Amino acid sequence: MKNKNNLPTIIPFKHLASMSLPFHLPVILSYFIFFVCGITVGVILSFNFKNVSLSLNITHLSHSSVSAADAGDRTPQPPLSITTPRVGLSEFLKPPDMMHDMEDEELMWRASMMAPRIREYPFQRVPKVAFMFLTKGPVLLAPLWELFFKGHEGLYSIYVHSSPSWNGSDPEGSVFSGRRISSQDVEWGKVSMLEAERRLLANALLDVSNERFVLLSESCIPLFNFSTVYSYLTNSSTSFVEVYDLPGPVGRGRYNHHMYPSISLRDWRKGAQWFEMDRALAIEVVSDTTYFPIFQRLCKHSCYADEHYLPTFVSMRFPGATSNRTLTWVDWSRGGPHPNHFTRTDVHPGFLESLRSGSHCGFNGNTTGVCFLFARKFTPNALDRLLRFAPKVMHFN
């Protein structure tokens, strides 16, 4: 039976019974032939697979024999284990080396992220005070600071921004050894001074343990022992940035009208360069991409950016975050752009005591007689008398 294409037609089994006998035999034979062919192909394939399997087994046994023979001549080796080093929280929190190769933009960006939104720390955190020294070369009064820091390891960090042209080094074992950060040239009264301050803050912020940040110069001295300073700062509810409005040529007269409307004349403030601030405010300072670029562009020549940027920024953005005073005492009694210097003959116990008291100020809503924790400007030739009197007056441990 053929179809229109002259090809045999396969008829389902259920129709075979209704056909006449002449049609039954050819159809049955065709199914039988198809069945036999299928069995034949299956047997052939099965035989070939067995040969392949046998060949693989023989090869495996051959290698096993060689390995067993070699094993008799060697000490059995333990199986190789590949371990992946664990990157835990301590590795994440570890600050980079002091002399890293980050550009300022990279450094500020990284430091701006160092403010966890979760207030509870998942590890035991001991708050530290970051002492940031802005110097031309070495810390000139380093031996006095060595006495100040002695015995208080783990409660402080030190950062030194010195001129990149200074090639000296600190004595091995000094608290200042290895504490220099990557720096750039700084000019007095210029924006580069602010850039150095922000560089110090950003580096200090990379250590998550640093909670308070104080800016010092090479001519600064402490007025109290470490325990008093540490307690004062870590228990303070505010930062210490001096902020005031000053009419006249050295105040409002330094304002550049091209800063408007971002910064108006009524926003313009002045204050001491030497600040102390908590971690929250420090992160805001290094994250500022609105006001700082304005000062970089427009606060030039006699503008003295270091006396106006922070007071203006804090007054505009965070007026309640600071006590509006500085913690660093300085003598401006002689007038002029520079304060008085103190030499060897100026240093005696009565003078140091007068710096430690004699004034009253607010602290955490109360009145205190401890208003200044540091003082400047002391010359290197005053160091021997400072080392003689300061430990007794300031009760160094």
N, C-alpha and C positions, 0 to 999 in steps of 0.2 A: 504494500500500500504506500503510495507516494503522494506528496502534496504538489502544489502548483509549481514549485521549484525543482520538481523531479527528485526530491530527497526523501528518504525513509521517514515515516512518522512514527514516533514512539507513543504507544497507546497505553494509558494507565491500566493497572491490573483490574480495577473495578469494572472495566468494560469488556474484559476478556470473555467473561462467561456468556455475554450476549452475542458473541461473534460465532460464526460457524467454524468448524474444525479446521478448514484450510488455512484460516488466519491464525489459529492458535500456535501451531508448530513453529513457524518462522519467528514469531514474537518471543516465544519461550527460548528459542535458541539464541536470539540476540541478547537477551538478559543473561543467559548462562555464560556466553562468551565474555560479556562485559565484567561479570563477577570473577571469572578465572583470571582475566587480565589484571584486575585490581589486586588479587591475592599474590600474583606473580611479582608485581612491582613492589609490594610491601615486603615480600621475602628478600628481594634483592637489596632494598634499602636497609633492612635490618642487618643483613650480613655485612654490609659495608660499614655500618656504625660500630659493629662489634670489632671489626679489624682496627678501626681508628682508636677505639677505647683500649684495645690490647696494646697498640703501639705506644700510647701515652703511658700506660702502666709500666711497660718495660723501661721506657725512658726515665720515669720517676724512680723505679727501683735501681737503675744504674747510677743515678745521681745520689741516691740514698746510700748506696754501697760505698761510693767514693767519699762521701761526707763522713760515714762511719769509720772508714780507714784513716782519714785525716784526724778524726776526733781522738783516736788512740795516741796520736803524737802531740796533742795540744791539751792545755788545760781548758775545760769547758768554759765558754764565755757567757756571761749573763745576757739576756736579751736587751737590746738597745731600748732605752726609754727616752722619749722626747718630752721635755718639760717646758711649758710656756711660762715665762716670768709673770708674776701677778702684779698688776698695776693697781695698787690700793690707794686709799685716801691720802696717805702720807706722801706718796710720790706726786699726787696731784697738787698738794699744798706746798710742796718744797719750792721756795723761791729760786729764781735763776742765779747764776753767778753774778757777783757785783759788777765785773767788767764784761757785760754782755755786749752783743752787737746790734741791739735794737735801736732803730731810729726813734726820734722823739714821738712821731705820730704812732708808731707801733707800741711804744712804751705807754703812752697815755691811753691808748685803746685797751691794752691788756689791764692796766691798773683800774680802768673804769669798771671792769667786770668783777672787781674784788669786793663786792657787797652782797653777801648772801641774803636772799629774801626770807629765808627761814632763820629766825632769831636764835633758836636753840642749836648749839653746836653739837655734832655727833661725836665729839671727842673732848677730852679735858683741855681747856684752853686757858692759859695764864696770860692775862693782858700785859703787853709790854709797852714801854714808852720809847718812841723813836727819836733819838737825838740827831738832828740833821745840821751838820756844820758846813757853812758856806764860806770858803777860805780862798786865799790866793795860792798858798802853798800848804805847809803843814799846819796842824793845830798848835799854835805857838805856846799855849799854856797847857799842853798835854799832860805833864806830870801832875798838875793839880787835878785834872779830870780823872787821871788814873786812880788817885786816892778816893775821889768821889764815887767812882763805879766799883771799887774793890769790894768783893764779897756779895755782890748783887747780880751775879750772872743769871741769865734766864728771865730777867725783868726789864731788860733794855736792849735796844738795837742801836747801832751807830752807822751813820752814813756821812761821807765826806765828799763834797763837790769842790775840788781844787782846780786851779788852772791846768789845762792839758799840757802846758809847757813845763810844768814842774816835774822833774824826774827823780825827786828824792823818794825815800822810803822811810817807814816808821820802824822802830826797833822791833825785833822779833819778840813776840810775847806781849806786845802793847795792845791795848783794847782798840787802838786805831789801825793796827796792822791788817791789811787786806780789806779795809772798809771804804776804799775810794770807789766811787761810781764813775761810769763813763760820762765825761764832762765836755763842755765847750767853753770858749772864751767868754768872759763876763766883763762888762763895762759898768762903772759906777753910775747909778741913776738911770740906766737904759733898760729897755725891755729885756735885754739878755739876762738881767738880774732876775726878772720874773720867770724867764724860761728855766733858769737854774733852780729856782725854788720849786717849780712844778716838777722838774726832773728829780729832785730829791724826794718830793712827796710821792711821786709815782713809783720810784724804786722802793720806798718804805712800805707802800701799800701792798706790794707783792708778797710781803710776809703777813699772813693772815692773823698772826698773833699781835701785831702792832695795833694798839688802840688809841694812843695819843701821839701827836706829832709836834715837836718843838723845833723852831728854826733858831740857830745860834751862829755866831761869827767866831773867827779865830781869836778875838779879843774878849770873849765872854767868860765869866766865871760863875759858878753856882754860889748862891747865898745861903743855902741850907744843905743838910746832908741828903743822901739819896732817898732814904726812907720817907722823909718829909715831902720831898718833891714828888715822889711816886704816889704817895697817898693823896696829896693835893690834886694832882692831875687826874688820876683814875677815879676819884670821887667827885669830880666837878660835873655839874649838870650842863655846863655851857663851854664853848670854845673861847679863846682869848685873842680877839682881833680888835685893835684900836680903831674906832670909827668916830669921826666928828666932821662937822660942817664948818669950814673956815673961809670967811670972806677975805678978800684982798688978793694981792698978786701971787702969794705962795700957796693959796688955797684954790678958790674958784677961778682965780686968774690963770691957772694952768689948764683949764678946760678947753677942749677943742670943739668948736661948734659943729664941725663936720661929723661928730659922734651922734648928733641928733638924727632921727628920733629914738634910736636904740638906747642912748644914754643922754639924758637932758641935763642942763645945768643944775637943776634942783636935785638931781640924783648924785651929783659929784661929791665924793667924800675923800677925806684924808686920814692917815693914821701911820703909826710906826710900822716899819717893814718887818719887825721881829714878832712873829705870831706864834700861837700854840692852838691846835685844833684837834677835834676828835675825828674818828674815822669817817663818819658820815659826811662831815663838811669837807674833809680832804678829798673824798671821792668826787664830790660836786666840783671842786676846784679843778682837778685834772680832767674832768668830763666837760668842762665849759668850752663849747664851740661857738658861742654867741658873742660874749663880751671880750674874751681874751683876744680873738683876732682883731677886734676893733682897736684895742690898745696896741697891738703889734703894728697896725697900719698908721695910727693917728697920734699916739702918745710918744712924741719924739722931742729931741733937744731939751728944753727946760721943763718938760712935762713931768719928769720923775715918776715913771710908771710904778716903781716899787713902793711908792708912798700912796698911790691912789687906786690901783687895780683892786686889791683885796677889800679895802674899805668900801669901795663903790659896789663891787660885786656882792659882798655880804649884805650891805644895807639894802640893795635892791631885791635880792633873791631870798635871803635868810636873815631877816632883821632880828628874829628872836633867838638865833643860834649862838650869839656871842655876847660877852659881857661888856663889850665896847672899851676894853682896856688891854694893854700889853703886860706881860709878865717880866719884861726885861727893862731894868732901870738904866737910865742914861742921863747925863748932866748936860743940859742945853743952856746953862746960865750965861755963858759968855757970848751967845748969839752966833750967827753965821750958819753956814750949811753943814758944819761938822760939830759933833759934840766934844766935850772936854776929854782929854786923855789922862790916865792915871799912871804915874810912874812909881818907882820904888819908894820914894819919900812920902807918897800919899797914903801908902798902905800901913794901917795900924789897927789894933783891935777896936778902938772907938769908932773909926771910920766904917769898918765892916759891920759893926753892930747898928750903926745909923742906917745902913742900907737895908738891913733886915727888918727894921721896924720904923716907927716915926710917921706912918701914914695909915689911913683907914679906907677900906673899900668893901664892896659887896662880894659875897661868895655864897652861892646856893641859897639866896634869899636872906642871908644874915650878914652882919658886919664883922669884918676881920681886920687884924693888924698886919697880916701877912699878905702883902699886895704884890711884891716882886720876888720871884724865885731866882732870877739871874741878873747880872749887871755887866755893863761894858762902858768904856773901852779901856782895857788894861794892857799896858805894854809888856814886852817880854822881860824887861829889866825889873819888873815888879814881881817876877815869879818867885824869887828866893824868899821875899817877905810874905808872899801869899802862902807858900808852903810852910812857913814858920807859924803864922797866926791863924790861917783859915781852918785847919783841922780842929783847933781848940774852940774857936768862935762858932763854927758851924757843926761841931760835934760829929765829925767824921768817925765812922766805926773803926 
